[in-house]
Amino acid sequence: MEEGSWIAGIFGLGAILGGLLSAYLGNQYGRRISLILLAIPDLLGWILVASSQNLWMMLVGRFLAGFAAAGYSPNIQIFVAEIAQPQHRGWLSGLTIPITAIGVLTMYVVGSILPWHLAAASSTPAPILMVICLMFYWDSPHWYAHIGKEKCAHKALEQFRGSDANNDQEMFQIFQYIREDSESVWFVEGLVKLFTEKKYLKPFVILNSLFLLMLFSGKFAIDFYAVEIIKHFGGNMNEYLSAVIIAFISLIGSLIFIPLVKRFSRKILLIFSSFVMGVSLLLLGLCMYSHSYHSLQVLSDCYWLPMYSALIPLL
């Protein structure tokens, strides 16, 4: 159990470093090159996991996988937002979540069929395929405008919009945005501005408070240990079937997310999902306490309640 906790937890440690470094790579080399560079630790991580002969190889592989996964997410979302047309930007950026859920579901299904090392090896073509596909595309017009390559920006926009489209107005808007946002400051100066100017401090505090609350809400504990929780309350349910069910529920939740984003504001969705998740985790905690100490007989009799309480946060 302790080794399993390390294998699950080391992924998050890699994600912390990957998220920090991806911001630097994206600003320094562009989103496209950043994704190509991140494919290297991703590929190495899966190779190490697939060929691991001891715990350390597994931990290093999981660390590299977490590093790459956290680096992919912001770069992909920014890259998609910068190359997409404004009217399609919202739902295209939102596709990251269901596509990730499809990948998780696919791996759980593959893992239920193949041994774990072969299942890990089956993931190695994904970063290679991504690099090959990115080779045929320009980086975003915003990036080329940011580094002063106007001709490359026009060629990139022409590739993403088509040669027959009138791109002059959009190109003008991109360069105007870059000029207004092209203020260059040192790291220390940026930190001082971040904590002294209200226009930077307020969104910084709100975003980081939300992230901290999400991290301490138990979401990742549910994600990593959902199979064990379901097995604990679900009796003799097959662990592979449990994993597939969990991934399928996550996929359904991510698919529901896309139309809801178009109909409701982010604030309303955040409040509603936080309330539902909080109630579910509270009920799950009470059920686990009742099951362990044989108290709260009402909850002990509701054998279905902990199952639903564990599954709802996955949505």
C-alpha positions in Angstrom: 0.0 0.0 0.0 2.9 2.4 0.8 4.5 1.7 -2.5 1.2 2.3 -4.3 0.9 5.6 -2.5 4.3 6.7 -3.7 3.5 5.6 -7.3 0.3 7.6 -7.2 1.8 10.6 -5.4 5.0 11.0 -7.4 2.9 11.9 -10.5 1.7 15.0 -8.6 5.2 16.0 -7.7 6.3 15.9 -11.3 3.2 17.8 -12.3 4.2 20.7 -10.0 7.6 21.1 -11.7 6.1 20.5 -15.2 3.5 23.2 -14.7 6.1 25.7 -13.6 8.6 24.9 -16.4 5.9 24.8 -19.1 5.2 28.5 -18.6 8.8 29.4 -19.2 9.1 27.1 -22.2 5.9 28.5 -23.7 7.0 32.1 -23.4 10.6 31.4 -24.5 10.2 29.0 -27.4 6.5 29.1 -28.3 3.7 26.6 -27.7 4.5 24.3 -30.6 8.2 23.8 -29.7 7.2 23.5 -26.0 4.9 20.6 -26.8 7.6 18.9 -28.9 10.1 19.3 -26.1 7.6 18.0 -23.5 7.2 14.9 -25.6 10.7 13.8 -24.7 10.1 13.3 -20.9 6.6 11.9 -21.7 8.1 9.2 -24.0 10.9 8.5 -21.5 8.4 8.2 -18.7 6.3 5.6 -20.4 9.4 3.6 -21.5 10.6 3.5 -17.9 7.2 2.5 -16.6 6.9 -0.2 -19.3 10.4 -1.6 -18.7 10.6 -1.0 -14.9 12.4 -3.7 -13.0 12.2 -2.0 -9.6 10.4 0.7 -7.7 12.8 3.5 -8.6 12.3 3.0 -12.3 8.6 3.1 -11.8 8.8 6.3 -9.7 11.1 8.1 -12.1 8.8 7.1 -15.0 5.7 8.3 -13.1 7.5 11.6 -12.2 8.4 12.2 -15.9 4.8 11.3 -17.0 3.4 13.8 -14.4 5.9 16.5 -15.5 4.9 16.1 -19.2 1.1 15.9 -18.5 1.1 19.1 -16.4 3.2 20.8 -19.1 1.0 19.7 -22.0 -2.3 21.1 -20.5 -1.6 24.9 -20.4 0.4 24.9 -23.6 -2.3 23.0 -25.5 -5.1 25.2 -24.2 -3.2 28.4 -25.0 -2.1 27.1 -28.5 -5.7 26.1 -29.3 -7.0 29.5 -28.1 -4.4 31.4 -30.1 -5.1 29.6 -33.4 -8.9 29.2 -33.1 -11.4 31.7 -34.4 -13.0 33.8 -31.5 -16.5 32.2 -32.0 -15.1 28.7 -31.7 -12.4 29.4 -29.0 -14.5 28.5 -26.0 -15.7 25.0 -26.9 -12.4 24.0 -28.6 -10.5 24.9 -25.5 -13.1 22.9 -23.5 -12.4 19.8 -25.6 -9.2 19.2 -23.5 -11.2 17.7 -20.7 -13.3 15.1 -22.6 -10.3 14.2 -24.8 -8.3 13.6 -21.6 -11.2 11.5 -20.2 -11.3 9.5 -23.4 -7.6 8.8 -23.1 -8.0 7.6 -19.5 -10.9 5.4 -20.4 -9.0 3.9 -23.3 -6.0 3.1 -21.0 -8.3 1.5 -18.4 -9.8 -0.7 -21.1 -6.4 -1.6 -22.5 -5.1 -2.2 -18.9 -8.0 -4.7 -18.3 -6.9 -6.6 -21.4 -3.1 -6.4 -21.4 -0.5 -6.8 -18.6 0.4 -3.5 -17.1 3.8 -3.2 -18.7 2.3 -3.8 -22.2 -0.5 -1.3 -21.4 2.2 1.3 -20.5 4.2 0.5 -23.7 1.0 1.1 -25.8 1.1 4.7 -24.7 4.5 5.4 -26.2 3.2 6.1 -29.8 1.1 9.0 -28.6 3.9 11.5 -28.0 5.7 10.4 -31.2 2.5 10.9 -33.2 2.0 14.3 -31.7 5.5 15.4 -32.6 5.0 14.2 -36.2 1.7 16.0 -36.5 3.1 19.3 -35.1 6.0 19.2 -37.6 3.5 20.1 -40.4 2.1 23.2 -38.7 3.3 26.7 -37.9 3.3 28.0 -34.4 0.5 30.4 -33.5 0.3 33.9 -35.2 0.3 35.4 -31.7 3.7 33.9 -31.0 5.3 35.1 -34.2 3.8 38.5 -33.7 5.3 38.5 -30.2 8.8 37.8 -31.4 8.5 40.3 -34.3 8.3 37.8 -37.2 5.5 39.4 -39.2 5.8 37.3 -42.3 5.7 34.1 -40.3 2.6 35.4 -38.5 0.9 36.0 -41.8 1.8 32.5 -43.1 0.7 30.9 -39.9 -2.7 32.7 -39.9 -3.1 31.7 -43.6 -2.5 28.1 -42.8 -5.1 28.0 -40.0 -7.7 30.2 -41.8 -7.2 29.2 -45.4 -5.6 31.1 -48.3 -8.9 32.4 -49.6 -9.9 34.1 -46.3 -9.4 37.8 -45.6 -7.0 37.7 -42.7 -5.9 41.4 -42.7 -8.3 42.6 -40.0 -7.6 39.6 -37.6 -3.8 40.1 -38.2 -4.1 43.8 -37.3 -6.0 42.9 -34.1 -3.3 40.4 -33.2 -0.5 42.9 -33.6 -2.5 45.6 -31.8 -3.0 43.2 -28.8 0.7 42.3 -28.8 1.7 46.0 -28.8 -0.6 46.7 -25.9 0.6 43.6 -24.0 4.3 43.8 -24.9 5.6 45.4 -21.7 8.7 43.6 -20.6 9.6 43.5 -16.9 12.2 41.7 -14.8 11.1 38.8 -12.6 11.5 40.7 -9.3 9.8 43.8 -10.8 7.0 41.5 -11.9 6.6 40.1 -8.4 6.4 43.6 -7.0 3.7 44.6 -9.5 1.8 41.4 -8.8 1.5 42.1 -5.1 1.2 45.9 -5.2 -1.2 46.6 -8.1 -4.8 45.7 -7.7 -5.4 44.7 -11.3 -2.8 41.9 -10.9 -3.3 41.0 -7.3 -7.0 40.4 -7.3 -7.1 37.8 -10.2 -3.9 36.2 -8.8 -5.5 35.7 -5.3 -8.8 34.4 -6.7 -7.2 31.9 -9.1 -4.7 30.6 -6.6 -7.4 30.4 -3.9 -9.5 28.3 -6.2 -6.6 26.0 -7.1 -5.7 25.5 -3.4 -9.3 24.8 -2.5 -9.5 22.3 -5.3 -6.3 20.6 -4.3 -7.4 20.3 -0.6 -11.0 19.3 -1.5 -10.0 15.6 -1.9 -10.5 15.5 -5.6 -7.2 13.9 -6.4 -7.5 11.5 -3.5 -10.8 10.4 -5.0 -9.2 10.2 -8.5 -6.3 8.1 -7.3 -8.1 5.8 -4.8 -11.6 5.6 -6.4 -11.0 1.9 -7.4 -10.1 1.0 -3.8 -13.1 2.9 -2.4 -15.5 1.1 -4.8 -13.9 -2.2 -4.0 -14.2 -1.5 -0.3 -17.9 -0.7 -0.5 -18.8 -2.7 -3.6 -17.9 -6.1 -2.4 -16.5 -8.4 -5.0 -16.7 -6.1 -8.0 -13.7 -6.7 -10.4 -11.1 -3.9 -10.0 -10.7 -3.6 -13.8 -14.4 -3.2 -14.2 -14.4 -0.6 -11.4 -11.6 1.4 -13.2 -13.5 1.3 -16.5 -16.7 2.5 -14.8 -14.8 5.4 -13.1 -13.3 6.5 -16.4 -16.6 6.3 -18.2 -18.3 8.4 -15.5 -15.5 11.0 -15.9 -16.0 11.0 -19.6 -19.8 11.6 -19.2 -19.1 14.5 -16.8 -16.7 16.1 -19.2 -19.1 15.8 -22.1 -21.8 17.4 -20.1 -19.4 20.3 -19.3 -19.2 21.5 -22.9 -22.9 22.5 -23.5 -23.2 23.8 -19.9 -20.3 26.2 -20.6 -22.3 27.7 -23.4 -25.5 28.2 -21.4 -24.2 29.2 -17.9 -21.5 31.4 -16.6 -18.3 29.9 -15.1 -19.2 31.3 -11.7 -22.5 29.5 -11.6 -21.0 26.2 -12.8 -18.2 26.5 -10.2 -20.6 27.2 -7.3 -22.9 24.3 -8.3 -20.2 21.8 -8.9 -18.4 22.7 -5.6 -21.7 22.4 -3.7 -22.5 18.9 -5.2 -18.9 17.7 -4.7 -18.8 19.0 -1.1 -22.1 17.2 -0.2 -20.9 14.0 -1.8 -17.5 14.0 0.0 -19.3 14.8 3.3 -21.6 11.8 2.8 -18.7 9.6 1.8 -16.7 10.6 4.9 -19.7 9.8 7.1 -20.3 6.5 5.4 -16.6 5.5 5.8 -16.7 6.5 9.5 -19.9 4.5 10.0 -18.5 1.5 8.2 -15.3 1.6 10.3 -16.8 2.3 13.8 -20.2 0.6 13.2 -22.1 3.8 14.2 -24.7 5.8 12.3 -26.8 2.7 11.5 -28.9 4.7 9.0 -25.9 5.2 6.8 -24.7 1.7 7.2 -28.0 0.3 5.9 -27.7 2.5 2.7 -25.2 0.3 1.0 -25.6 2.2 -2.3 -24.9 5.7 -0.7 -21.0 5.5 -0.5 -20.8 4.2 -4.0 -22.8 7.2 -5.4 -20.9 9.6 -3.1 -17.6 8.3 -4.5 -18.7 8.4 -8.1 -20.4 11.9 -8.2 -17.1 13.9 -7.5 -15.6 12.2 -10.6 -18.1 14.0 -12.8 
